[in-house]
């Protein structure tokens, strides 16, 4: 899955922000499918992923995804007062279950 996503962004990165505007971002939804042998396939990329919370898993996941995207986008532009840290984590600390600052879904 990581290799697939890396390859996808290697090929498309320049078209995501062709005018190189600062401080813009995209929230994409990538849908994967597994076959009976454990093979994984990227079946679609959504430019407007559904952010509704139908189901227990999504009720927890979607708010965390939105919060972490907002932090990644806004914190570098509007940092908090010096010395303040996000609740529950220390500056520079890698949290268990995190992938480059984003929540590991699987």
C-alpha positions, 0 to 999 in steps of 0.5 A: 500500500505504501509503495502504491501511494508513493508511486501515485504521488511521484507521478501526480505531485506536480499536477496537484499544485501546478501554480505552486501556491503557498499554503494550500493542500488537498485532502484525498481519499484513497480506496483500496481493495484486497483480493483473496490472496492478500493482493492490494489494489488501488481502485480509486482516488477521491478528490472530495472524500466523504467525511460522514461518520457512519459506523463506530470506526468512522466516528473515531477516525474522521474527527482525528483525520480532520484534526491532524490535517488541520494541524499539518496545514495550519500549525506551520503558518500559525504556531502556538505561543512559544513553549506550548505543546499540543495536548498529550504529546511532547515536541519531537516525540514520535507517538505510537501508531502514527505515520509521519504525523498522520494516524495509521488506519490499518 
